[in-house]
Structures are given as C-alpha cells and as structure tokens.
Amino acid sequence: MENVSSVHLLTGATGFIGGALALEILDRSPAHLLCLVRASVSQSAQERLLDSLTNAATAYGRSDLEPEIRARCHALRADVGEPDCAIDRLPNVTVQAAWHVAASLSFKLKSRPSTLRHNVEGTANTLKLAKALGASEFNYVSTAFVAGTTTGTILEQPARDPTATNNPYEESKIRAEMLLEEERDCTVRIFRPTIVIGHSKTHAATSLAGLYAAINGAVEYRERKIEALLGDRPLHALGDPQAPMNLIPVDRAVENIWRIRESGSTLRIFHIANATAPTVSELNDTLCEAIGIRPPVLTDNEECLSAVEKIVAEDPRNRFQRPYLSTRRYFDLTHTTAAIGPMASSHPLDAGTLRPYVDWQLQRG
Ligand SMILES: NC(=O)c1ccc[n+]([C@@H]2O[C@H](COP(=O)([O-])OP(=O)(O)OC[C@H]3O[C@@H](n4cnc5c(N)ncnc54)[C@H](OP(=O)(O)O)[C@@H]3O)[C@@H](O)[C@H]2O)c1
C-alpha cells in the first residue's frame, strides 16, 4: 500500500453498515481501505475481511466489485476496544480519512461495561490511531437514537445527557459523541442513521439486528403457538400505531454518508433518516401478514394487557423494542438536506415496498 495515493481507515467492515460503506467507497473513489478487523479462531483478519465484503457484494448485487475488494482492501488485525487498538506496530502508511463504524450493538444492562468499552473507549482508541496515521478527518457513525428518551422533533445538535437513555447502547453512543466534541485537530463528522434495513434493490441484509430481530421474534411467537393461548382475543401489545418507524435502506444510508462527506459541508452532525418513513402500524400490519399472524392491537395502557400478554411484553427483546415502538420522534434533516438536498432522504416505504424486505428475511430463515 506504500505507493498508493489515497488510503482511508475503516472500522466495522465485517459488519452490516461498515461492509456497505466499504463497497460504497470502493465504487465511488480510487481509495484503498485499511480496515481494522478482529481475527477469529479459524480465519485471519484478512480472510474474514475478504469473505465478509464478498458476501456483502453478492447480497447487494455488486459482485462486479470483487476484484476491487481483493485489490484495495487490507486488513490490520486490531481490536478497537483495547488500548492502541491492540496493534503492536503502526503500519507505514498515511491515511487521509477515517471512518469509525465498529460498535457493540448490545443493549443489555449486564453488558454495559463491555458496551461502554467497545463504543466509548473504542472511539477514543480509533481516533488516536487515526491521528497517528495522519488522518485529517474523522467520520463517525453514531445513531439517531442518541435522542434517548427525548420525543418530538429531534434536531441535528450535540447529545449531552447520557443519563436520559433507554439502554446502555444509547448511553455509549452519546458518550462517544461527547468525546468527539472535544476534538480540535481533526475535522469530525457525526452521522446518525435511524434503523437500517436491507438493500433497496435486492432487499438483502447482512444483519440480524433491528428489523431482523423483530421479524425473528414474531416468527418465534408464531412457532410457539402463543396465539392459541389468547383464544378469540387478538394479542394486545404496547406501542403507538401512529409513531413513525424510521427505516432506511442500507445502500441509501451509506450513499448519503458518502455524499455528505463529498459535499464539503462544514456542518458536523447529520441525520441519516427517512423523510417518508412508515408508521409502526404500517410495519406491524405488513410484518404480521407476511408471517401469517394476526396483527397485535397496540395500546399505551399496560392495564389492557392480559396475563399472557404481560409475559410477552416482558420478554427482554420486546422490552428493548418498546421505546422504539411507542415514541413519536421526528428526525430533523436540516443539515443533511443542506448538504445533499431533500430528495436524498426520501425513501417511501408503503406496505408494497416494505413487504419484500420482510419476505427476504423469512426466506433466509
Ligand atoms: N444497524 C442499524 O440499524 C444501525 C442504526 C443506527 C446506527 N448504527 C450504528 O452503525 C454502526 C454499525 O452497526 P451495524 O449494524 O453494522 O453492526 P454490526 O453488523 O454488528 O457490525 C459491527 C461491526 O463492528 C465490529 N466491531 C465490534 N467491536 C469491535 C472491536 N472491539 N474491534 C474491532 N471491531 C469491532 C464488528 O466486528 P466483528 O465482525 O469482529 O464482530 C463488526 O464489523 C454502529 O456504530 C451502530 O451503532 C446501526
């Protein structure tokens, strides 16, 4: 890589968004990617990187990028949660830009110390390494849910209260953003995606989180025949039917991230959100129809739940999803629109366009 004119540092390339972002960068620029990757028991970091990016390229209908993956993607064995990212020796390379996407998506209270280590210390460690390698810009993929417990219109403004959150994941992402607020040497951009779903054309995703966890939960509900315990009564669950469910396809998310960077905007925080998001009720109906179960009746009143429904509601996965199903939040897009225009955030997802994403996951099994 020594004679290469442009190198970008990237974390999280073996994951859902980082993999899609790697393909976007390969497609849109001649840059080489230096990727911080953990090795596994059976595979080296480089093998893992090539396998996962090739898999992502296949899933997104971009097998044409395979030669670029092999030629321009270089793994550096690292763990961002460890001091100095657990790298013994700095590679002899200068990087122009850093993209920090890696994170733990665990929301469990018992995993809080590990989530904070991966996401907060992980951000500090990656920033330190990026600067040591000469990066003049640090692009951080955060989450729109640094909004925490705030409702209503959420502005593209700094998040400063790590105590007003629904889980340690949100807390960790706020603390990571706060840490970056102190940074003065590098240009920092913070991208805040909402809930990322599969590719807009192939509908494939390399993720088991977010929408995919919800689909798997609903399938499990069907398989365990819980509906039969309810008799004629449809399941009642906690949620607000009219709350927006801000889903955005992965290719549109990474395209917007890249275009904002290329726009030269001097703004700092950008929502990567859908201006035309469906509602909880629309998603609920589409998902249940695809799975073949009766759509639950959504209510904000816990007293309306039967004993069985209370057990379903208290399942940790359902408890985790509750704030996202019952809160009306509207992600303001002023900065993103100023950088790349209003159409970039318009991804209408009505029942007809949502269904193939659900079907794709059901076929994956
Ligand atoms: N998915 C969403 O809907 C969504 C929405 C908003 C924001 N985000 C944000 O987007 C980012 C990526 O999320 P994702 O959905 O792509 O997650 P993901 O599929 O779980 O990928 C996480 C990536 O981070 C890497 N990673 C985690 N800990 C690491 C460590 N200690 N050292 C090195 N690499 C590490 C993982 O590597 P391994 O392969 O080794 O595990 C993997 O490549 C996160 O920052 C998340 O907060 C995601």
The ligand as an SDF file (V2000), in Angstrom:
LIG
                    3D

 48 52  0  0  0  0  0  0  0  0999 V2000
  -27.8810   -1.4590   12.2110 N   0  0  0  0  0  0  0  0  0  0  0  0
  -28.5670   -0.3590   12.4460 C   0  0  0  0  0  0  0  0  0  0  0  0
  -29.7910   -0.3030   12.2030 O   0  0  0  0  0  0  0  0  0  0  0  0
  -27.8920    0.8690   12.9860 C   0  0  0  0  0  0  0  0  0  0  0  0
  -28.6580    2.0290   13.1440 C   0  0  0  0  0  0  0  0  0  0  0  0
  -28.0450    3.1790   13.6140 C   0  0  0  0  0  0  0  0  0  0  0  0
  -26.7050    3.1810   13.8880 C   0  0  0  0  0  0  0  0  0  0  0  0
  -25.9750    2.0400   13.7540 N   0  0  0  0  0  0  0  0  0  0  0  0
  -24.5430    2.1140   14.0410 C   0  0  0  0  0  0  0  0  0  0  0  0
  -23.8640    1.6600   12.8960 O   0  0  0  0  0  0  0  0  0  0  0  0
  -22.6580    1.0230   13.2830 C   0  0  0  0  0  0  0  0  0  0  0  0
  -22.5730   -0.3460   12.6480 C   0  0  0  0  0  0  0  0  0  0  0  0
  -23.6960   -1.1110   13.0290 O   0  0  0  0  0  0  0  0  0  0  0  0
  -24.0080   -2.4840   12.2950 P   0  0  0  0  0  0  0  0  0  0  0  0
  -25.4760   -2.6420   12.2760 O   0  0  0  0  0  0  0  0  0  0  0  0
  -23.2390   -2.5520   11.0530 O   0  0  0  0  0  0  0  0  0  0  0  0
  -23.4160   -3.5120   13.3570 O   0  0  0  0  0  0  0  0  0  0  0  0
  -22.7870   -4.9760   13.1250 P   0  0  0  0  0  0  0  0  0  0  0  0
  -23.3160   -5.5960   11.8840 O   0  0  0  0  0  0  0  0  0  0  0  0
  -22.9710   -5.6920   14.4180 O   0  0  0  0  0  0  0  0  0  0  0  0
  -21.2460   -4.6990   12.9060 O   0  0  0  0  0  0  0  0  0  0  0  0
  -20.4300   -4.2630   13.9490 C   0  0  0  0  0  0  0  0  0  0  0  0
  -19.0210   -4.2020   13.4200 C   0  0  0  0  0  0  0  0  0  0  0  0
  -18.1740   -3.6810   14.4520 O   0  0  0  0  0  0  0  0  0  0  0  0
  -17.0860   -4.5600   14.6080 C   0  0  0  0  0  0  0  0  0  0  0  0
  -16.5830   -4.4990   15.9780 N   0  0  0  0  0  0  0  0  0  0  0  0
  -17.3120   -4.5270   17.1220 C   0  0  0  0  0  0  0  0  0  0  0  0
  -16.4820   -4.4720   18.1770 N   0  0  0  0  0  0  0  0  0  0  0  0
  -15.2250   -4.4080   17.6800 C   0  0  0  0  0  0  0  0  0  0  0  0
  -13.9300   -4.3490   18.2610 C   0  0  0  0  0  0  0  0  0  0  0  0
  -13.7830   -4.3390   19.5930 N   0  0  0  0  0  0  0  0  0  0  0  0
  -12.8420   -4.2800   17.4720 N   0  0  0  0  0  0  0  0  0  0  0  0
  -12.9840   -4.2940   16.1240 C   0  0  0  0  0  0  0  0  0  0  0  0
  -14.1780   -4.3590   15.5030 N   0  0  0  0  0  0  0  0  0  0  0  0
  -15.2840   -4.4270   16.2780 C   0  0  0  0  0  0  0  0  0  0  0  0
  -17.6350   -5.9290   14.2770 C   0  0  0  0  0  0  0  0  0  0  0  0
  -16.5630   -6.8120   14.0330 O   0  0  0  0  0  0  0  0  0  0  0  0
  -16.7190   -8.4110   14.1760 P   0  0  0  0  0  0  0  0  0  0  0  0
  -17.1450   -8.8860   12.8180 O   0  0  0  0  0  0  0  0  0  0  0  0
  -15.3560   -8.8570   14.5660 O   0  0  0  0  0  0  0  0  0  0  0  0
  -17.7520   -8.6780   15.2360 O   0  0  0  0  0  0  0  0  0  0  0  0
  -18.4460   -5.5810   13.0420 C   0  0  0  0  0  0  0  0  0  0  0  0
  -17.6110   -5.4140   11.9340 O   0  0  0  0  0  0  0  0  0  0  0  0
  -22.6430    1.0040   14.7970 C   0  0  0  0  0  0  0  0  0  0  0  0
  -21.8230    2.0760   15.2220 O   0  0  0  0  0  0  0  0  0  0  0  0
  -24.0800    1.2510   15.1830 C   0  0  0  0  0  0  0  0  0  0  0  0
  -24.1420    1.9220   16.4050 O   0  0  0  0  0  0  0  0  0  0  0  0
  -26.5380    0.8760   13.3150 C   0  0  0  0  0  0  0  0  0  0  0  0
  1  2  1  0
  2  3  2  0
  2  4  1  0
  4  5  1  0
  4 48  2  0
  5  6  2  0
  6  7  1  0
  7  8  2  0
  8  9  1  0
  8 48  1  0
  9 10  1  0
  9 46  1  0
 10 11  1  0
 11 12  1  0
 11 44  1  0
 12 13  1  0
 13 14  1  0
 14 15  2  0
 14 16  1  0
 14 17  1  0
 17 18  1  0
 18 19  2  0
 18 20  1  0
 18 21  1  0
 21 22  1  0
 22 23  1  0
 23 24  1  0
 23 42  1  0
 24 25  1  0
 25 26  1  0
 25 36  1  0
 26 27  1  0
 26 35  1  0
 27 28  2  0
 28 29  1  0
 29 30  1  0
 29 35  2  0
 30 31  1  0
 30 32  2  0
 32 33  1  0
 33 34  2  0
 34 35  1  0
 36 37  1  0
 36 42  1  0
 37 38  1  0
 38 39  2  0
 38 40  1  0
 38 41  1  0
 42 43  1  0
 44 45  1  0
 44 46  1  0
 46 47  1  0
M  CHG  2   8   1  16  -1
M  END
$$$$
